[in-house]
């Protein structure tokens, strides 16, 4: 979603705290505070702060909305998608057994292995282990065969994980094959699809395809509170997640979700469903075109555009050095430490500029700064 960039006044809260604001060309990533909530979401959170409620009752009501929009039997609000990974693991390992719930994170004596493709290993899958899981890898970077999943399943297996993320590699088993094998062994399949929204169709496809639990971030494409996440799936597993989570005394006690965040997520979901995401993507494509037009004529770099809404919520422009004439990390450092700071990512030997969180006027600033930095280097 493209908004008009606003310059904080001298009395802004960030000025009072002595914290600078930045241009976010990294996408909806936690390190740069996710996305921007709408005024309606922020207002709902203020309203929620004016009364007391029973957290389980509120979470259950928002969970009904989550179930409805995902097609799942039940839903649960978590403290971000990483917490959902830990609680999903705990739900599959300890279930609703109070003795097992209390024993976690020590999962000794329980089925605790979570099978995961080697090409699906990401920096956040430690959260499965935080919930008591022990990861068992299958496959090679070039190939994964169905017999490898069959062979990995044993009496110690608690679940099979499947990661849907731009950060994963190719050559995993087809999801339908994973579901068929896992379900034949009476094992749940956990899908982490945290950063894959929009499009809206991604909200329902995993449950429709047979996932038992699916995870989404609330503070990325949905534009809810940054510390909110979605766990949707089978009723029995969601009930186990509730017992393993806050405000109960399980592994998720410290992964608190406030009443304000739950209400904000509920409003953000409604707005997400009502938005014209095709129009948003087209607006972000215009931003990408601005950066391409301002950079691709340079003789010290080449540009590459990724603009598939099924692969990325918004277009991405990647900038690669030619003939080693500059270092992407050095360029990023200069951008981050300028005024305003511009945050992007260095990936696959280049600088990636994600348009998902760019505001009006910011693509032009990015082009000007990159040109200025590189003109000083070359």
Secondary structure, 3 states (H helix, E strand, C coil): CCCECCCCCCCCHHHHHCCCCEEECCCCCHHHCCCCCCHHHHHHHHHHCCCCCCHHHHHHHHHHHHHHHHCCCEEEEECHHHHHHHHHHHHHHHCCCHHHHHHCCCCCCCCCEEEEEHHHCCCCCHHHHHCCCEEEEECECCECCHHHHHHHCCCCEEEEEEECCCCCCCCCCCHHHHHHHHHHCCCEEEEECCCCCCCCCHHHHHHHCCCCEEEEECCCCCCCCCCCEEEEECHHHHHHHHHHECCCCCCECCCCCCHHHHHHHHHHHHHHHHCCHHHHHHHHHHHHHHHHHHHCCCCCEEEEEECCCCCCCCCEEEEEECCCCCCHHHHHHHHHCCCCEEECEEECCEEEEECCCCCECHHHHHHHHHHHHHHHHC
